[in-house]
Amino acid sequence: MRRDAGSDASAPAGSRITWRLTGLPAPHPAERLGRAVGLRVLRIPGIRRALVVAGTVDRLRDLPHHPSAGQPVRAATVVVVWWRYPGLGWSGNVGTLPQLRRHRVGLPRLRRGAATVRLALAAPVPLRSAVRAALRALDGSRPMPSPGTTGVTALGPPPAYLPAGATVLTAGPLPERDEIRAHDLVLDGRDVSGPQDPGRDATGPQGERGAAYGVRLAGAGHAVTTPAGERLVLIDAERINPRGRLAAAYRPEAAEISLEFARADRSGASRFRGPVSGSSRYGSLTGPGLDAAALAALRRVRAVHCRLVPGEHPEQTAGLLVQLAATGVLVHAPVLPPAVADLLDPQLRVLVTGQPPGSAGPDGSAGPDGSLTVEARSVRQRRAAMRGHAAGLRLPGLADGGLPALGRPPSVSAVLITRRPELVTTALAAIITQTYPEMEIILGLHGIELPESARRALSDAGRPFEVLHLPESVDFGAGLAAATRRARGTLITKFDDDDSYGVEHVWDLVLARHYSGATLVGKGAEFVHLDDQGVTLRRRSGIPEAYGGVVAGGTMLLAKSDLEAVGGWRPVPRSVDLGLIERLRAEGATIYRTHPLGYLYHRRPTGHTWDPGEAYFVDSAYSRWTGVPAEAMGDEVTPPSTAAASGAAGAATRPAGRPPS
């Protein structure tokens, strides 16, 4: 039996430039088990069977870059040694696999343990395809819904940013389709001086009806070159993201580590300067970047500092910096070579080169410190990294065919149902000022008339809107159902009239939906404002950046199709949010809670449907501010750039709205 070592190796591979992260905290017991197992592929020579053993699900996601990923198999057994149920009521189903004939999923009796997926196939498929199907049974992530999709094919070794659903061809001609274009994008990482496909060439006339392929993007690693000659750095945000980031990473005592680069000598060995402190991770600039072991370690790291950034391999260096930024760890590289700086999203470049909270600047002065300040900076940084560099958001916009809508983020319908006329204008302002470009407003007036100030606000919003007049006798759940029927967005998000929202709130939810793949995403009600006392409290309310069972009702976002598939909103006067969550749980859906910034839950003297008293919130609070801290609301706006720019332009040209019905 032959065994292939996984990508969890701790020594650097021979290459011209390698990197290392030093000073990492010691791994937790569960992480030590994951490191010990790593990612291993065992194959019997001459028999197309494979056994894949991974310490964690994150390590299983590293398999597309494993040397055996492209090997054909007719049977595969996938074992995850340390597996946890992603949600209550979870029952995993394998993903689509054309040649699948039999499968069996074995999950632990308790909430954690070993999980096994066995697949038997009628014809050989690449190992990466079999593992991708098994992953659906283990993590439940689902692609972002879209009214129009982009077909992607990769030639040669898969690039580090490759989306999970793409087709990979390591050999053979490109597939052809007579009636439709086989794929819209071809990611060609082969040596251009080498042999080319003798069949239809992906570089043929763009936009030509009946052409086999639309646009060919050259480049390997983390970079692509568009037909216009633009160089883009991309990452796979479904693998590289802040999922699992711990709240302890924002505290002053959290670890701060170093990123160092070294050139390899003629023997291939890299000579780094200085001793190694703490745990360390190594990698090559020609490799896929961060692996699962590095991601797990970074979840407890506050910041990573890099004093010297090499100018060689600028695309791969920029790709590594973007990956680090997307995890949520503060990246500080005050001096960037121009070739590297030009490849970073403009907002991300400002954050990476700027002074991080709590550190000393060139003049010796220290920047603002505190866990909330660090957390706010982390959120701004990861937001810029994903909006500017996530392949799932950027690649569709590069497709040819006269479909500019493919380059826009998914459309969102913001639903607001209210029966309090004094709050309508303020609640609408929170929606109108959102930076998310592709959004419409569905306003349901529950037994009230539209105030004149709200009418003017809608007319001047520059966004599509619709106003529904709902009889006072209609239950709240039935009103939400009526508003949802009129919604035209791919995604639905719910706003509450008595809460406050930061201007980046909807962007945060859409990004969380993209990298978590969960059916429902939202935020926790960690920040609570007591209006009669004029104070803001922060309390523990679940675990952020993790799969769980509950999110705040005023922050829910899910696909309209998923909402309707479980029966929609229940026609009840209260606890409508809980009713939907229970329906989702019954269907085995996953629920993901992202960071809590940008959402403020208000407690007002006028009373609430659920009212445990202010003492309930005061007793559970661990931080307190007079007024509302700017960091809690995310008032430091990260202006949309790159991927969002085209969407913003499109939003400004759409009809302003529809008259009340």
C-alpha positions in Angstrom: 0.0 0.0 0.0 1.3 3.4 -0.9 0.9 6.4 1.4 1.0 10.0 0.2 1.9 12.6 2.9 -0.5 15.5 3.1 -0.1 19.2 3.0 0.4 19.4 6.8 4.2 19.0 6.6 6.1 21.3 8.9 9.2 21.7 6.8 9.5 24.1 3.9 9.6 22.7 0.5 12.5 23.7 -1.7 11.8 26.8 -3.6 13.4 30.1 -4.4 11.6 32.0 -1.6 9.9 30.5 1.4 8.1 32.0 4.3 7.5 31.2 7.9 5.2 32.3 10.7 6.9 32.3 14.1 5.6 32.9 17.6 2.4 31.0 17.1 0.6 29.9 20.3 0.7 26.2 21.3 -2.1 24.2 19.7 -5.1 23.1 21.7 -5.5 19.3 22.4 -8.0 19.0 19.5 -5.7 20.8 17.2 -2.7 18.6 18.3 -4.8 15.6 17.2 -5.5 17.3 13.9 -1.9 18.0 13.3 -0.9 14.5 14.2 -3.3 13.0 11.7 -2.9 15.8 9.1 -4.1 14.9 5.6 -3.2 11.4 4.3 -4.1 9.6 1.1 -3.6 5.9 0.9 -3.9 4.0 -2.4 -3.5 0.4 -3.4 -1.4 0.2 -6.5 -3.3 -1.2 -9.5 -6.7 -0.8 -7.7 -8.6 2.5 -8.1 -9.5 2.8 -4.4 -8.4 5.5 -2.0 -8.6 6.0 1.7 -8.4 9.7 2.8 -7.8 10.4 6.4 -8.0 13.9 7.7 -7.6 15.3 11.2 -10.3 17.9 10.7 -12.7 19.1 8.0 -10.5 22.1 7.4 -7.7 19.7 6.5 -10.0 17.8 4.1 -10.5 21.1 2.3 -6.8 21.2 1.5 -7.1 18.1 -0.6 -7.5 19.9 -4.0 -3.8 20.9 -3.7 -2.7 17.4 -2.7 -0.5 15.5 -5.2 -3.1 12.7 -5.5 -6.1 15.0 -6.0 -6.3 14.3 -9.7 -5.8 10.5 -9.5 -8.9 8.6 -10.8 -10.8 6.4 -8.2 -13.8 4.1 -8.4 -14.2 3.8 -4.6 -13.2 6.2 -1.9 -13.5 6.2 1.9 -13.1 9.6 3.6 -12.5 9.7 7.4 -12.4 12.8 9.5 -11.0 11.9 12.9 -12.1 15.0 14.8 -15.6 16.0 13.5 -18.3 18.1 15.1 -22.0 18.4 14.1 -22.4 21.8 12.3 -25.8 22.3 13.7 -28.8 20.9 15.6 -30.8 18.4 13.6 -28.0 17.8 11.2 -28.2 14.9 8.8 -25.5 15.0 6.1 -26.2 14.1 2.5 -23.4 13.6 0.0 -23.1 16.1 -2.9 -23.7 15.5 -6.5 -21.4 12.9 -8.1 -22.4 11.7 -11.6 -21.0 8.2 -11.3 -22.1 7.6 -7.8 -23.8 4.2 -7.3 -23.6 3.6 -3.5 -22.7 5.7 -0.5 -22.8 5.4 3.2 -22.4 8.1 5.8 -21.4 7.2 9.4 -21.6 10.0 12.0 -20.7 9.8 15.7 -23.3 9.2 18.4 -22.2 12.2 20.4 -21.8 15.7 19.1 -18.2 15.1 18.1 -16.0 12.1 17.1 -15.0 10.3 13.9 -17.1 10.6 10.8 -16.8 8.4 7.7 -18.2 8.7 4.2 -17.9 5.7 1.8 -18.5 6.1 -1.9 -18.7 3.5 -4.7 -18.7 4.7 -8.3 -19.6 3.2 -11.7 -16.7 4.8 -13.5 -13.5 6.5 -12.3 -13.6 10.2 -11.2 -10.8 12.4 -9.9 -10.2 12.0 -6.2 -10.9 15.7 -5.6 -14.5 15.2 -7.0 -15.2 12.3 -4.7 -13.9 14.3 -1.7 -15.9 17.3 -2.7 -19.1 15.2 -2.7 -18.1 13.8 0.7 -17.6 17.3 2.1 -21.3 18.1 1.6 -22.1 15.3 4.0 -19.7 16.7 6.6 -20.0 20.5 6.5 -23.2 21.2 4.6 -21.8 24.3 2.9 -23.8 25.3 -0.1 -22.8 27.7 -3.0 -24.2 31.2 -3.1 -27.5 31.2 -5.0 -27.5 33.2 -8.2 -29.9 33.7 -11.1 -26.9 33.3 -13.5 -23.8 31.2 -13.0 -20.4 31.2 -14.6 -18.8 27.9 -15.7 -15.2 27.6 -14.9 -12.6 25.1 -16.1 -8.9 24.9 -15.0 -6.2 23.4 -17.1 -3.2 21.8 -15.4 -2.6 22.1 -11.6 -5.5 23.8 -9.9 -4.7 27.3 -8.8 -4.8 28.2 -5.1 -7.9 30.3 -5.5 -10.0 27.7 -7.4 -13.6 27.6 -6.3 -14.7 24.2 -5.1 -17.2 23.6 -7.9 -14.9 24.2 -10.8 -13.9 21.6 -13.3 -10.2 20.6 -13.4 -8.5 19.1 -16.5 -5.0 17.8 -16.0 -4.8 16.2 -19.4 -6.7 15.8 -22.6 -8.6 18.2 -24.9 -11.1 20.7 -23.6 -14.6 19.4 -23.7 -16.8 20.8 -26.4 -20.5 21.5 -26.6 -22.3 22.1 -29.9 -25.3 24.1 -28.6 -23.9 26.1 -25.7 -20.5 27.4 -24.5 -18.9 24.6 -22.5 -17.5 27.0 -19.9 -17.3 30.8 -19.6 -13.8 31.0 -18.0 -10.7 28.9 -18.6 -8.0 29.2 -15.9 -4.8 28.2 -17.8 -1.8 27.6 -15.5 0.2 25.7 -18.0 3.5 26.8 -19.4 2.6 28.9 -22.5 5.7 27.7 -24.2 4.5 24.1 -23.8 2.2 22.1 -26.0 -1.3 23.6 -26.5 -4.6 22.0 -26.9 -5.0 21.1 -30.6 -8.7 21.4 -30.4 -10.8 24.5 -30.1 -8.7 27.2 -28.4 -10.0 29.1 -25.4 -8.4 32.3 -26.9 -10.8 32.3 -29.8 -13.1 35.3 -30.6 -14.7 36.5 -27.4 -18.4 36.8 -27.4 -18.7 34.8 -30.6 -22.0 32.8 -30.6 -21.3 29.1 -30.4 -17.7 29.5 -29.3 -16.5 26.6 -27.0 -15.1 28.9 -24.4 -15.5 32.6 -23.4 -12.4 34.0 -21.7 -9.1 32.6 -21.0 -7.2 33.7 -17.9 -3.5 32.9 -17.7 -1.5 32.5 -14.5 -0.9 30.1 -11.7 -0.8 30.4 -7.9 -2.9 33.3 -6.7 -2.8 35.5 -9.8 -4.6 35.7 -13.1 -4.1 37.9 -16.1 -7.3 39.1 -17.8 -7.5 39.5 -21.6 -7.0 43.3 -21.0 -3.7 42.6 -19.3 -4.8 43.4 -15.8 -3.2 41.3 -13.0 -5.6 40.2 -10.3 -4.7 38.4 -7.0 -7.5 36.0 -5.9 -8.1 33.7 -2.9 -10.5 30.9 -2.2 -12.6 32.6 0.5 -14.5 29.4 1.1 -11.3 27.9 2.5 -9.5 31.0 3.7 -11.8 33.0 6.0 -12.4 34.1 9.7 -14.5 31.0 10.4 -13.6 29.8 13.9 -11.8 33.0 15.0 -11.9 33.2 18.8 -12.8 36.3 20.8 -9.6 35.9 22.8 -7.6 36.9 19.7 -8.7 40.6 20.2 -7.4 40.9 23.8 -4.2 42.6 24.6 -2.6 39.4 25.8 -3.2 37.6 22.6 -0.2 36.4 20.6 1.5 38.7 18.0 3.6 36.8 15.5 6.1 37.5 12.8 6.1 36.7 9.1 9.6 36.2 7.6 10.8 35.4 4.1 14.0 33.7 3.1 15.7 32.7 -0.2 16.7 29.1 -0.8 20.3 28.2 -1.5 21.4 25.9 -4.3 20.6 22.8 -2.2 17.0 24.0 -1.7 17.4 24.8 2.0 16.1 28.1 3.3 18.1 30.1 5.8 16.0 32.3 8.1 17.6 34.8 10.3 17.2 34.5 14.1 15.9 31.7 16.3 12.4 30.3 16.2 10.2 31.4 19.1 7.1 29.4 19.9 5.4 27.2 17.3 6.0 27.9 13.6 4.5 27.2 10.2 6.4 27.1 6.9 5.4 27.5 3.3 6.6 28.3 -0.2 5.6 31.3 -2.3 5.0 28.8 -5.1 2.6 26.7 -3.0 -1.1 27.2 -2.2 -0.4 29.4 0.8 -2.0 28.9 4.2 -2.9 25.3 5.1 -5.4 24.1 7.7 -2.7 23.9 10.4 -1.8 27.6 9.9 -5.5 28.6 9.8 -6.2 26.9 13.1 -3.2 28.6 14.7 -4.2 32.0 13.4 -7.6 31.9 15.0 -6.0 32.9 18.4 -3.5 35.4 17.0 -4.0 39.1 17.4 -1.6 40.4 14.7 1.2 39.4 12.3 4.1 41.7 11.6 6.3 41.7 8.5 9.2 44.1 8.4 10.7 43.1 5.1 8.5 42.0 2.1 10.4 40.7 -0.9 9.9 42.2 -4.3 10.2 38.9 -6.2 7.1 36.9 -7.0 4.8 39.9 -6.2 1.6 38.1 -7.1 2.3 35.2 -4.7 3.5 37.6 -2.0 0.4 39.7 -2.3 -1.7 36.5 -2.3 -0.1 35.4 1.0 -0.8 38.8 2.6 -4.4 38.7 1.4 -4.9 35.2 2.8 -3.6 36.4 6.2 -5.9 39.4 6.1 -8.9 37.3 5.2 -8.5 35.2 8.4 -9.1 38.3 10.6 -5.6 38.5 12.0 -4.3 42.1 11.8 -1.6 42.2 9.1 1.1 44.9 9.5 3.5 45.4 6.7 4.5 49.1 6.8 6.8 48.9 3.7 5.5 47.2 0.6 7.4 46.9 -2.7 5.4 48.8 -5.3 4.8 45.7 -7.3 3.1 44.1 -4.3 1.2 47.1 -3.2 -0.3 47.7 -6.6 -1.9 44.2 -6.5 -3.7 44.8 -3.2 -7.2 46.2 -3.0 -6.8 50.0 -2.2 -8.6 49.8 1.1 -6.7 46.7 2.1 -3.4 48.3 1.2 -4.2 51.3 3.6 -5.0 48.9 6.4 -2.0 46.6 5.9 0.5 49.5 5.8 -1.1 51.6 8.5 -0.4 51.5 12.2 -2.4 48.7 13.9 -4.2 49.4 17.2 -1.9 49.3 20.3 1.4 49.4 18.4 3.9 52.2 18.4 4.1 54.4 15.3 7.2 56.0 13.7 7.0 58.9 16.2 6.8 56.6 19.2 3.2 57.2 19.9 0.8 54.3 20.4 -2.4 53.8 18.5 -5.7 53.2 20.2 -5.9 49.9 22.1 -8.7 47.8 23.5 -10.3 44.6 22.4 -13.2 46.4 20.6 -10.8 48.6 18.6 -8.8 45.6 17.5 -11.9 43.7 16.6 -13.3 46.6 14.5 -10.0 46.8 12.6 -10.0 43.1 12.0 -13.5 43.2 10.6 -12.6 46.1 8.2 -9.5 44.3 7.0 -11.2 40.9 6.3 -14.1 42.8 4.6 -11.7 44.6 2.2 -9.7 41.4 1.6 -12.8 39.4 0.6 -14.6 42.1 -1.4 -11.4 42.8 -3.4 -9.9 39.3 -3.8 -12.5 36.5 -3.2 -12.5 34.4 -6.3 -16.2 33.6 -5.9 -17.0 37.3 -6.1 -14.4 38.5 -8.7 -14.2 35.6 -11.2 -17.8 35.9 -12.5 -17.3 39.5 -13.5 -14.5 38.4 -15.9 -16.7 36.2 -17.9 -17.5 37.2 -21.5 -20.9 37.3 -23.2 -22.3 40.8 -22.5 -23.6 39.8 -19.1 -22.4 42.6 -16.7 -24.8 41.3 -14.0 -22.5 38.3 -13.5 -20.0 40.7 -12.0 -22.4 42.1 -9.4 -22.9 40.6 -5.9 -26.2 38.7 -5.4 -29.3 40.9 -5.1 -30.8 41.4 -1.6 -34.3 42.3 -0.6 -34.3 44.2 2.7 -37.7 43.6 4.4 -39.0 45.9 7.1 -42.5 45.4 8.7 -43.5 48.1 11.1 -46.6 49.4 13.0 -44.9 52.3 14.7 -45.0 55.5 12.5 -42.6 57.3 14.8 -39.8 54.8 13.9 -40.4 54.4 10.2 -38.1 57.2 8.9 -35.2 56.2 11.2 -35.5 52.6 10.3 -35.6 53.4 6.6 -32.5 55.5 7.0 -30.6 52.5 8.3 -31.5 50.6 5.2 -31.0 53.4 2.7 -27.4 54.2 3.9 -26.2 50.6 3.5 -23.1 50.4 1.3 -24.3 47.2 -0.3 -25.1 48.1 -4.0 -27.6 45.4 -5.1 -30.4 45.9 -2.7 -34.1 46.8 -2.8 -36.4 47.8 0.0 -39.7 46.1 0.8 -41.6 48.2 3.4 -44.7 46.7 5.0 -46.9 49.2 6.9 -48.8 47.2 9.5 -52.1 49.2 9.9 -50.4 52.6 9.6 -49.9 55.2 6.8 -46.6 56.2 5.3 -45.2 59.4 7.0 -44.3 62.2 4.6 -40.7 62.2 5.8 -40.4 58.5 5.0 -42.0 59.1 1.6 -39.3 61.7 0.8 -36.6 59.4 2.0 -37.7 56.6 -0.3 -38.0 58.9 -3.3 -34.4 60.2 -2.7 -32.9 56.8 -1.9 -31.8 55.8 -5.4 -32.8 52.2 -4.6 -35.7 50.1 -5.9 -38.5 50.0 -3.3 -42.0 48.8 -2.7 -44.5 49.8 0.0 -47.2 47.4 1.1 -50.2 48.3 3.2 -51.1 45.5 5.5 -54.3 45.4 7.5 -53.9 45.7 11.3 -55.6 42.3 11.7 -52.9 40.5 9.8 -50.4 38.6 12.0 -46.8 39.7 11.9 -45.7 36.4 10.3 -48.4 36.7 7.6 -47.2 40.3 6.9 -43.6 39.0 6.4 -44.9 36.4 4.1 -46.7 39.0 2.0 -43.6 41.1 1.8 -41.4 38.1 0.8 -43.8 37.3 -2.0 -43.1 40.7 -3.5 -39.3 40.5 -3.0 -37.2 40.2 -6.2 -33.8 39.7 -4.5 -32.0 36.4 -4.5 -31.4 36.8 -0.8 -33.8 38.1 1.9 -32.7 39.9 5.0 -34.9 41.2 7.8 -34.6 44.6 9.5 -36.3 45.5 12.8 -37.6 49.0 13.2 -36.4 49.5 16.8 -32.7 48.4 16.3 -29.7 50.2 14.9 -27.5 49.0 12.0 -24.0 50.0 10.7 -23.7 50.9 7.1 -21.7 47.8 6.2 -24.2 45.4 7.9 -25.7 43.8 4.8 -22.2 43.4 3.2 -21.1 41.5 6.3 -24.1 39.1 6.0 -23.5 38.5 2.3 -19.8 37.8 2.9 -20.6 35.5 5.7 -23.1 33.6 3.5 -20.4 33.3 0.9 -17.6 31.9 3.0 -19.7 29.8 5.4 -22.1 28.2 2.9 -24.7 28.2 5.6 -28.4 28.3 4.8 -29.1 31.1 7.3 -26.6 33.7 8.5 -26.9 36.5 11.0 -25.4 38.3 14.0 -25.7 37.9 17.7 -27.4 40.5 19.9 -24.2 41.2 21.8 -24.4 45.0 21.9 -27.5 46.2 23.8 -28.4 49.8 24.2 -30.6 50.7 27.2 -32.3 53.8 26.0 -33.6 55.1 29.3 -30.1 54.9 30.8 -28.2 56.0 27.7 -25.6 53.2 28.0 -24.5 50.4 25.8 -23.7 47.0 27.2 -21.9 44.1 25.6 -22.9 40.6 26.7 -22.1 37.1 25.7 -24.6 35.8 23.2 -23.4 32.7 21.5 -20.1 32.2 19.7 -19.3 34.5 16.7 -17.8 33.2 13.5 -19.2 29.7 14.1 -22.1 27.4 13.2 -24.8 27.5 15.9 -28.5 27.3 16.5 -29.7 30.9 16.9 -29.0 34.4 15.4 -30.7 37.7 16.2 -34.0 38.0 14.4 -33.2 41.5 13.1 -30.1 40.2 11.3 -31.3 37.1 9.5 -30.3 36.6 5.8 -31.0 33.6 3.7 -31.9 32.8 0.1 -35.5 33.3 -0.9 -35.6 29.8 -2.4 -34.4 28.3 0.9 -37.0 30.3 2.8 -39.8 29.1 0.6 -38.5 25.5 0.6 -39.1 25.2 4.3 -42.5 26.7 4.2 -41.6 30.4 4.8 -42.7 32.4 7.8 -45.3 31.0 10.2 -48.5 33.1 10.4 -48.2 33.9 14.1 -48.2 37.3 15.9 -44.9 36.8 17.7 -41.7 34.6 17.8 -41.7 34.5 14.0 -37.9 34.4 13.9 -37.8 31.4 16.2 -40.5 29.7 14.1 -38.3 30.0 11.0 -35.3 28.7 12.8 -37.2 25.7 14.1 -38.3 24.9 10.5 -34.7 25.2 9.3 -33.5 22.9 12.0 -36.1 20.3 11.1 -34.7 20.3 7.5 -31.1 19.9 8.7 -30.1 23.3 7.5 -27.0 25.0 8.9 -27.0 28.4 10.7 -23.9 30.6 10.9 -23.3 33.5 13.2 -20.8 36.1 12.0 -19.2 38.9 14.0 -21.6 41.1 16.0 -20.4 44.6 14.9 -22.8 46.8 13.0 -25.9 45.6 14.9 -27.2 47.3 18.1 -30.2 45.8 19.9 -32.3 48.5 21.7 -34.3 48.2 24.9 -36.8 51.0 25.1 -39.2 52.1 27.9 -42.2 51.5 25.6 -41.9 47.8 26.1 -41.2 44.7 24.0 -42.9 41.4 23.1 -40.2 39.6 25.0 -39.3 41.6 28.2 -37.2 39.9 30.9 -36.3 43.3 32.4 -33.2 45.4 32.1 -31.5 43.5 35.0 -31.3 40.5 32.7 -29.0 42.4 30.3 -27.1 44.3 33.0 -26.2 41.1 34.9 -24.9 39.4 31.8 -22.8 42.3 30.5 -19.0 42.3 30.7 -18.4 45.8 29.1 -20.2 49.1 29.4 -20.1 52.4 27.6 -21.9 55.7 27.9 -23.6 56.3 24.6 -22.8 54.1 21.6 -19.1 53.3 20.8 -18.3 54.0 17.2 -16.5 50.7 16.8 -19.6 48.7 17.7 -21.5 50.2 14.8 -18.6 50.0 12.3 -18.8 53.7 11.7 -15.3 53.6 10.1 -16.6 52.7 6.7 -14.6 50.6 4.3 -15.8 52.1 0.9 -16.7 49.4 -1.6 -14.0 49.0 -4.3 -13.1 46.7 -7.1 -15.8 44.0 -7.1 -18.4 46.3 -5.6 -17.7 49.2 -7.9 -19.6 47.8 -10.9 -22.5 46.8 -8.7 -22.8 50.3 -7.3 -22.9 51.8 -10.7 -25.6 49.4 -11.7 -27.7 50.2 -8.6 -27.6 53.9 -9.4 -29.2 53.3 -12.8 -32.1 51.1 -11.7 -35.6 52.5 -11.3 -36.0 54.4 -8.0 -39.0 52.4 -6.8 -42.6 51.4 -7.2 -45.7 53.1 -5.8 -47.4 51.8 -2.7 -49.8 49.0 -3.3 
